[in-house]
Amino acid sequence: MAILEEEESVTMDQGGIELDPVSNVPIKRLIDAPIPVGGVDNWLKTGRDLKFELNPVDNSGIAYISSNPNVDKSKKCFPEESKLYPFQLTDSMNDNSDEFFNFLKNCFKNFEELIKNKDYHNFLGQNKEVQFGVIIEEDIETKNARLEERQLILNGIMSRLSSDLDNLINQKSLKIEEQQDSEASHNLAQLVDIMHITNLIHAIYFSKPSEKIGLLTIWINKIEIEPSVEVLKEIMSFEKPYKNPLLWNYYIKKLVSRGLFQQAINTLKESKFEELEQNENDLFLVIEDLISILNSYQTQFGTENFEFIEWKQKCCEFRDNFVNVKVKETENLVIKDNIHELLVIMTGLQSAIIKNSTSWYECFVTKYLFELPSETLISQYLYTSLENFPINETVSDTWSQCCLDLIKGNYLNLIRKIENLDKSIVAYLSILLEAKGLYGDYDFILSMQEEFDNLGLNEAKESQTISELLLNDHALECLCHRDLTPVGIGILMCLNSAKSRLIISQYLPHYECKTNDDLEWCMSICAKLSLGSTASSVLKVNASKLFTQGNLFESLVLFAKSGDLKVLKDKCWLILENSLVKNASVKDDLINSLILSDKKFQDIDFPANLRQCLAPYALFLLFLQKKNKKIIKRENQDYYNKSLVSQEDFIKIIELIENFEDNFVDLIKQFKKKNPVNLTQKEKNLIIQFDDCQSLYEFAVCDETLSKISNSEKDWRLILLETLNDQHKKFPETLEELILLYRKCINRELSYAFLQQK
Amino acid sequence: MMKEPIKPFATGHEELIHNVAYDFYGKQLATCSSDQHIKVFDLDPLTSTWVLNDSWKAHDSSVVKVVFASPEFGHILASISFDRTIKIWEEDFDEQNGSGRRWKKMATISDSYGPLYDISFAPSHLGLRIGTIGNDGILRVYDAIEPSDIRHWTLTNEINVLSSPPAPQLQSDFSLSWCPSRFSSEKLVVCALDQGFIYQKNKNDKFVLATQLPEHNGLIRSVSWAPSMGRYYQLIATGCKDGLVRIFKLTETIGNKSVPNDDQMDTSRDEDIEGTGSALNARNDHNNNNNNIGSGADNSLNHIHVELLSSHDDHKGEVWKVKWNLTGSILSSAGDDAKIRLWKATYSNKFQCMSVISAQQK
């Protein structure tokens, strides 16, 4: 298949981010990427292919150049081709920065109470409380008060989310200024889009009526800074700024229509219009009155609309009286005319508002500010604004389309679009929408009951809402980032569903416990959710890790706690086997000192089943300590009297160990390395004896000798062959191997005897 | 701070690498190559660099795959090679790093009649178990009956996925992946040439064919079974020579329903694929094989319904590798466009490519 030549087809988005021509998503590149620009076709002709492996604990991976093992191996492999190229998966998280992670942690804290037991579902719904009997007025009042209280809770959560998002954007903007990172800029642009949407949701659905004007003003002025600082500079560059027509025909109107009353008042005061008092007193007084009426506009309008109506009446009177204003100098006519136009806007005349606006959102906010700031008229204002400033859905910004969906009530579309911007924040926004009851009839998008029935998972019977799906998804993403794992687990625990229990039970064994606290944390989760087998898995995984690290006692304690007695026995016997073979105690001071000093058992967690399994090793350790079989026999009568092994067998073991406790074979090897002149006669004799033994053994197991043995004979070699577990049933090649084998066999017998006794 | 990825590093392999494996905690990395060596690297947590743990000649032919076992069973590595053997290695912490003796060979299994292509440890809740598939078209499952004794492995299941091995002159590929869910019956997917077979265990502890993955039009290069993480259904992804990344949704119905037999499965395609082996030509007659469906119905088995959720041709060429992340929420794929593509489902369960990593310089 033809491969697209990338250098021709890569496209850039507005932020300078490279986009993949096929999927239209951002492209990242491997650091020191192995394939030269435009070299993919040639690279493919060499039979190479790209492969990767993902890290099982996070969203990182390793890419590498590979090929089918069948291909011609005569092609040279260049050093770059046997390199490994680590990479980070850009997952649904917008970025992996600390700032973003902190933001998500704050989000979880903010929403924790709402998520608990899926409280967000129908949080303000009417059917939350079922009432019986006659409904009395008091009940209704109580219910309304409770609803109001709940609405305030939601408003508070939304407000904190909005503020956290704002902080995040500020932090990231500062960082981007320092680092000039185009990818980070792209992420920031997406966050800014979400902020615009969030601000509008905040203003419309999660604010008191008295807060709406202020929030809408924040919303529109975060979308774009209008009028620009450059315009102000130009106006102020005049010696007498009030004489600059731009102040009147553009600047003040823009500020007022966007709710920036204080800025408008300040600009007017700075414009040196006071000098009009001398020659144009009427105009001076008009400007004074304008400042006064602007000052009297309260952003809290909306609680009681009659206050606004009062203000509007004053405004209308002002506008109506304006016809009497006389202007002496013609150059000041522009001031008078524009103030009049401004007053017409302020009195809420639709045509004037539309004429003055440059966008649908500006028209929308101006209408809300000056026609009547009422929640119920929002959609009407929107439709009028859109009629005059239609949105082209194919080219307009995502935030703009989302805002439109929000006002139109297309919440599913809205969520889908926000999901494309960021898959974490969308979960929290969706919770708020659901809590508010905006999803209405389509909140249960997935009824899983039937599927769970089919599976026989009765406890998993439940339905899922959009929010729960998104939240689950977000939790899963969090689990891929160690820093966010507590958030992921926290969300799942709050949801407290069968599904979230399943996820936690599957995830926890993969969580790396770096400290005891980590392990305690995992155990506490298992305990809270009654995940017995998961706890056992976690303990076993960590026990195995400690075992390979040589922390034997801690490891055995965890194995004991896991309840898997079989594994515990295996590990204890492995310890004994190693000790027997090496003829030395294991390299774990803790375990040895605990065994040798029984008093410490009281102060330390030493499970009874572990003590039992370690008994054989304890016996051996005591033996090693005493170094005297007579003492051993006497002092430890109890050990073998408890029918662990017969006394006869036990003595055999001791003798075997005694005979080789100085590591006889190693000793012989050392003697052989020495100059024979330096050897004592005893050492020379030992070498001769050993070599004789070696020769004797080799003779005993050579084919010629073996062929002479009758099968009916109870020859030690035949017994040995039967005992050998090795697939090939081959005799050990050397005497040393034979000794080792015997030790292992004895150990196996011991183990077997012990297990039988159990 | 953005977490900076570790810079590329040389492995020192003299031939191309065929596989890379992370250990359970992502702290150790094993690589294998045509140079017959396995190398293991440790992640130095202080410098975030990979440091050579050991390198050794592991096989007598190309080593095509290495995999780590769950740490529950110790520090165990398994490797397969075109020399037809499986080898089990265990790290010996008493040996020095770089000594060539750090990883001790604990077992060699040589049952395969052809080069081995894939090996995978079963999820740890199933015990210490491995599945392998090779050019002889036989799926073999081995168990360490005593997990503490990894010197002895027992062949517990042997299934002729193909009735006869593919012709040597034709390209072939084989892969397998276990169902990681502990809440579902034991299953694995085996891909042989251009067919995907899903096997599940019956009451006699034998794997039997449950169903097939439809619609592949070329050799299946890679298969990955997603961690289910609370989903009521399973997801399997395949990467195919026909240029498609496919995502299948499997829904299971418990007992009392007969497992579809061969007649019910997709056998409508009969075209061969030029220049490649086709499992349709080589496929086993399952009804004649005691290990497989046999009489066609087994009431102890779950009925599995397979549905192609989505397919994507964004790689515009052969797809070599697919892999799900830890939570089964992101699928990654690599293909002939020298790109790794990341796929994620929206809440409406539609998979979309959400980002791309290119191996080509800017």
HADDOCK unambig.tbl for C-alpha pairs under 7 A between the chains (distance, minus, plus):
assign (segid A and resid 1 and name CA) (segid B and resid 316 and name CA) 6.65 0.50 0.50
assign (segid A and resid 1 and name CA) (segid B and resid 317 and name CA) 5.40 0.50 0.50
assign (segid A and resid 3 and name CA) (segid B and resid 316 and name CA) 6.24 0.50 0.50
assign (segid A and resid 3 and name CA) (segid B and resid 317 and name CA) 6.90 0.50 0.50
assign (segid A and resid 3 and name CA) (segid B and resid 337 and name CA) 6.16 0.50 0.50
assign (segid A and resid 22 and name CA) (segid B and resid 314 and name CA) 6.09 0.50 0.50
assign (segid A and resid 23 and name CA) (segid B and resid 314 and name CA) 6.76 0.50 0.50
assign (segid A and resid 23 and name CA) (segid B and resid 353 and name CA) 6.36 0.50 0.50
assign (segid A and resid 25 and name CA) (segid B and resid 354 and name CA) 6.01 0.50 0.50
assign (segid A and resid 25 and name CA) (segid B and resid 355 and name CA) 5.43 0.50 0.50
assign (segid A and resid 25 and name CA) (segid B and resid 356 and name CA) 6.98 0.50 0.50
assign (segid A and resid 26 and name CA) (segid B and resid 355 and name CA) 5.55 0.50 0.50
assign (segid A and resid 26 and name CA) (segid B and resid 356 and name CA) 6.38 0.50 0.50
assign (segid A and resid 27 and name CA) (segid B and resid 355 and name CA) 6.23 0.50 0.50
assign (segid A and resid 27 and name CA) (segid B and resid 356 and name CA) 4.71 0.50 0.50
assign (segid A and resid 27 and name CA) (segid B and resid 357 and name CA) 5.64 0.50 0.50
assign (segid A and resid 27 and name CA) (segid B and resid 358 and name CA) 6.77 0.50 0.50
assign (segid A and resid 28 and name CA) (segid B and resid 356 and name CA) 6.11 0.50 0.50
assign (segid A and resid 28 and name CA) (segid B and resid 357 and name CA) 4.69 0.50 0.50
assign (segid A and resid 28 and name CA) (segid B and resid 358 and name CA) 6.18 0.50 0.50
assign (segid A and resid 29 and name CA) (segid B and resid 357 and name CA) 5.18 0.50 0.50
assign (segid A and resid 29 and name CA) (segid B and resid 358 and name CA) 4.65 0.50 0.50
assign (segid A and resid 29 and name CA) (segid B and resid 359 and name CA) 6.10 0.50 0.50
assign (segid A and resid 29 and name CA) (segid B and resid 360 and name CA) 6.94 0.50 0.50
assign (segid A and resid 30 and name CA) (segid B and resid 357 and name CA) 6.62 0.50 0.50
assign (segid A and resid 30 and name CA) (segid B and resid 358 and name CA) 6.17 0.50 0.50
assign (segid A and resid 30 and name CA) (segid B and resid 359 and name CA) 5.53 0.50 0.50
assign (segid A and resid 31 and name CA) (segid B and resid 7 and name CA) 6.55 0.50 0.50
assign (segid A and resid 31 and name CA) (segid B and resid 8 and name CA) 6.88 0.50 0.50
assign (segid A and resid 33 and name CA) (segid B and resid 359 and name CA) 4.99 0.50 0.50
assign (segid A and resid 33 and name CA) (segid B and resid 360 and name CA) 5.45 0.50 0.50
assign (segid A and resid 33 and name CA) (segid B and resid 361 and name CA) 5.12 0.50 0.50
assign (segid A and resid 34 and name CA) (segid B and resid 359 and name CA) 6.14 0.50 0.50
assign (segid A and resid 34 and name CA) (segid B and resid 360 and name CA) 6.41 0.50 0.50
assign (segid A and resid 34 and name CA) (segid B and resid 361 and name CA) 7.00 0.50 0.50
assign (segid A and resid 35 and name CA) (segid B and resid 359 and name CA) 6.02 0.50 0.50
assign (segid A and resid 35 and name CA) (segid B and resid 360 and name CA) 4.51 0.50 0.50
assign (segid A and resid 35 and name CA) (segid B and resid 361 and name CA) 5.95 0.50 0.50
assign (segid A and resid 36 and name CA) (segid B and resid 360 and name CA) 5.80 0.50 0.50
assign (segid A and resid 36 and name CA) (segid B and resid 361 and name CA) 5.25 0.50 0.50
assign (segid A and resid 37 and name CA) (segid B and resid 360 and name CA) 5.98 0.50 0.50
assign (segid A and resid 37 and name CA) (segid B and resid 361 and name CA) 5.18 0.50 0.50
assign (segid A and resid 37 and name CA) (segid B and resid 362 and name CA) 6.16 0.50 0.50
assign (segid A and resid 40 and name CA) (segid B and resid 337 and name CA) 6.96 0.50 0.50
assign (segid A and resid 40 and name CA) (segid B and resid 338 and name CA) 6.78 0.50 0.50
assign (segid A and resid 49 and name CA) (segid B and resid 336 and name CA) 6.54 0.50 0.50
assign (segid A and resid 50 and name CA) (segid B and resid 334 and name CA) 6.18 0.50 0.50
assign (segid A and resid 50 and name CA) (segid B and resid 335 and name CA) 6.46 0.50 0.50
assign (segid A and resid 50 and name CA) (segid B and resid 338 and name CA) 5.80 0.50 0.50
assign (segid A and resid 51 and name CA) (segid B and resid 320 and name CA) 6.66 0.50 0.50
assign (segid A and resid 51 and name CA) (segid B and resid 321 and name CA) 5.97 0.50 0.50
assign (segid A and resid 51 and name CA) (segid B and resid 334 and name CA) 6.01 0.50 0.50
assign (segid A and resid 53 and name CA) (segid B and resid 20 and name CA) 6.27 0.50 0.50
assign (segid A and resid 53 and name CA) (segid B and resid 21 and name CA) 6.64 0.50 0.50
assign (segid A and resid 54 and name CA) (segid B and resid 325 and name CA) 6.71 0.50 0.50
assign (segid A and resid 55 and name CA) (segid B and resid 22 and name CA) 6.19 0.50 0.50
assign (segid A and resid 55 and name CA) (segid B and resid 26 and name CA) 5.51 0.50 0.50
assign (segid A and resid 56 and name CA) (segid B and resid 24 and name CA) 6.44 0.50 0.50
assign (segid A and resid 56 and name CA) (segid B and resid 25 and name CA) 6.70 0.50 0.50
assign (segid A and resid 56 and name CA) (segid B and resid 26 and name CA) 6.00 0.50 0.50
assign (segid A and resid 56 and name CA) (segid B and resid 325 and name CA) 6.96 0.50 0.50
assign (segid A and resid 56 and name CA) (segid B and resid 326 and name CA) 5.51 0.50 0.50
assign (segid A and resid 57 and name CA) (segid B and resid 25 and name CA) 6.06 0.50 0.50
assign (segid A and resid 57 and name CA) (segid B and resid 26 and name CA) 6.14 0.50 0.50
assign (segid A and resid 57 and name CA) (segid B and resid 326 and name CA) 6.50 0.50 0.50
assign (segid A and resid 65 and name CA) (segid B and resid 17 and name CA) 6.89 0.50 0.50
assign (segid A and resid 66 and name CA) (segid B and resid 16 and name CA) 5.64 0.50 0.50
assign (segid A and resid 66 and name CA) (segid B and resid 17 and name CA) 5.42 0.50 0.50
assign (segid A and resid 66 and name CA) (segid B and resid 18 and name CA) 5.52 0.50 0.50
assign (segid A and resid 67 and name CA) (segid B and resid 16 and name CA) 6.95 0.50 0.50
assign (segid A and resid 67 and name CA) (segid B and resid 18 and name CA) 6.81 0.50 0.50
assign (segid A and resid 69 and name CA) (segid B and resid 62 and name CA) 6.88 0.50 0.50
assign (segid A and resid 77 and name CA) (segid B and resid 14 and name CA) 6.96 0.50 0.50
assign (segid A and resid 77 and name CA) (segid B and resid 15 and name CA) 5.56 0.50 0.50
assign (segid A and resid 77 and name CA) (segid B and resid 16 and name CA) 6.23 0.50 0.50
assign (segid A and resid 81 and name CA) (segid B and resid 16 and name CA) 6.64 0.50 0.50
assign (segid A and resid 82 and name CA) (segid B and resid 10 and name CA) 6.35 0.50 0.50
assign (segid A and resid 82 and name CA) (segid B and resid 11 and name CA) 6.05 0.50 0.50
assign (segid A and resid 82 and name CA) (segid B and resid 12 and name CA) 6.85 0.50 0.50
assign (segid A and resid 82 and name CA) (segid B and resid 13 and name CA) 5.96 0.50 0.50
assign (segid A and resid 82 and name CA) (segid B and resid 15 and name CA) 6.99 0.50 0.50
assign (segid A and resid 82 and name CA) (segid B and resid 16 and name CA) 5.69 0.50 0.50
assign (segid A and resid 82 and name CA) (segid B and resid 17 and name CA) 6.15 0.50 0.50
assign (segid A and resid 83 and name CA) (segid B and resid 8 and name CA) 6.45 0.50 0.50
assign (segid A and resid 83 and name CA) (segid B and resid 9 and name CA) 5.42 0.50 0.50
assign (segid A and resid 83 and name CA) (segid B and resid 10 and name CA) 4.26 0.50 0.50
assign (segid A and resid 83 and name CA) (segid B and resid 11 and name CA) 5.55 0.50 0.50
assign (segid A and resid 84 and name CA) (segid B and resid 8 and name CA) 5.45 0.50 0.50
assign (segid A and resid 84 and name CA) (segid B and resid 9 and name CA) 5.56 0.50 0.50
assign (segid A and resid 84 and name CA) (segid B and resid 10 and name CA) 6.44 0.50 0.50
assign (segid A and resid 84 and name CA) (segid B and resid 11 and name CA) 6.91 0.50 0.50
assign (segid A and resid 85 and name CA) (segid B and resid 7 and name CA) 6.86 0.50 0.50
assign (segid A and resid 85 and name CA) (segid B and resid 8 and name CA) 4.42 0.50 0.50
assign (segid A and resid 85 and name CA) (segid B and resid 9 and name CA) 6.91 0.50 0.50
assign (segid A and resid 86 and name CA) (segid B and resid 5 and name CA) 6.28 0.50 0.50
assign (segid A and resid 86 and name CA) (segid B and resid 6 and name CA) 5.76 0.50 0.50
assign (segid A and resid 86 and name CA) (segid B and resid 7 and name CA) 6.43 0.50 0.50
assign (segid A and resid 86 and name CA) (segid B and resid 8 and name CA) 6.06 0.50 0.50
assign (segid A and resid 87 and name CA) (segid B and resid 5 and name CA) 5.78 0.50 0.50
assign (segid A and resid 88 and name CA) (segid B and resid 5 and name CA) 6.23 0.50 0.50
assign (segid A and resid 90 and name CA) (segid B and resid 355 and name CA) 6.76 0.50 0.50
assign (segid A and resid 96 and name CA) (segid B and resid 2 and name CA) 5.93 0.50 0.50
assign (segid A and resid 96 and name CA) (segid B and resid 3 and name CA) 6.70 0.50 0.50
assign (segid A and resid 97 and name CA) (segid B and resid 1 and name CA) 5.28 0.50 0.50
assign (segid A and resid 97 and name CA) (segid B and resid 2 and name CA) 4.51 0.50 0.50
assign (segid A and resid 97 and name CA) (segid B and resid 3 and name CA) 6.89 0.50 0.50
assign (segid A and resid 98 and name CA) (segid B and resid 1 and name CA) 5.50 0.50 0.50
assign (segid A and resid 98 and name CA) (segid B and resid 2 and name CA) 6.89 0.50 0.50
assign (segid A and resid 451 and name CA) (segid B and resid 232 and name CA) 6.99 0.50 0.50
assign (segid A and resid 452 and name CA) (segid B and resid 232 and name CA) 6.73 0.50 0.50
assign (segid A and resid 454 and name CA) (segid B and resid 253 and name CA) 5.00 0.50 0.50
assign (segid A and resid 454 and name CA) (segid B and resid 254 and name CA) 6.04 0.50 0.50
assign (segid A and resid 455 and name CA) (segid B and resid 252 and name CA) 6.40 0.50 0.50
assign (segid A and resid 455 and name CA) (segid B and resid 253 and name CA) 5.45 0.50 0.50
assign (segid A and resid 455 and name CA) (segid B and resid 254 and name CA) 5.38 0.50 0.50
assign (segid A and resid 456 and name CA) (segid B and resid 254 and name CA) 6.57 0.50 0.50
assign (segid A and resid 469 and name CA) (segid B and resid 347 and name CA) 6.48 0.50 0.50
assign (segid A and resid 470 and name CA) (segid B and resid 347 and name CA) 6.50 0.50 0.50
assign (segid A and resid 476 and name CA) (segid B and resid 327 and name CA) 5.95 0.50 0.50
assign (segid A and resid 480 and name CA) (segid B and resid 326 and name CA) 6.87 0.50 0.50
assign (segid A and resid 499 and name CA) (segid B and resid 230 and name CA) 4.74 0.50 0.50
assign (segid A and resid 500 and name CA) (segid B and resid 230 and name CA) 6.51 0.50 0.50
assign (segid A and resid 502 and name CA) (segid B and resid 229 and name CA) 6.52 0.50 0.50
assign (segid A and resid 502 and name CA) (segid B and resid 230 and name CA) 5.02 0.50 0.50
assign (segid A and resid 503 and name CA) (segid B and resid 229 and name CA) 4.53 0.50 0.50
assign (segid A and resid 503 and name CA) (segid B and resid 230 and name CA) 4.92 0.50 0.50
assign (segid A and resid 506 and name CA) (segid B and resid 229 and name CA) 6.42 0.50 0.50
assign (segid A and resid 512 and name CA) (segid B and resid 25 and name CA) 6.44 0.50 0.50
assign (segid A and resid 540 and name CA) (segid B and resid 72 and name CA) 5.76 0.50 0.50
assign (segid A and resid 541 and name CA) (segid B and resid 71 and name CA) 5.70 0.50 0.50
assign (segid A and resid 541 and name CA) (segid B and resid 72 and name CA) 4.68 0.50 0.50
assign (segid A and resid 544 and name CA) (segid B and resid 71 and name CA) 5.88 0.50 0.50
assign (segid A and resid 544 and name CA) (segid B and resid 72 and name CA) 5.26 0.50 0.50
assign (segid A and resid 544 and name CA) (segid B and resid 73 and name CA) 6.92 0.50 0.50
assign (segid A and resid 544 and name CA) (segid B and resid 74 and name CA) 5.97 0.50 0.50
assign (segid A and resid 545 and name CA) (segid B and resid 71 and name CA) 6.40 0.50 0.50
assign (segid A and resid 548 and name CA) (segid B and resid 74 and name CA) 6.83 0.50 0.50
assign (segid A and resid 570 and name CA) (segid B and resid 148 and name CA) 6.27 0.50 0.50
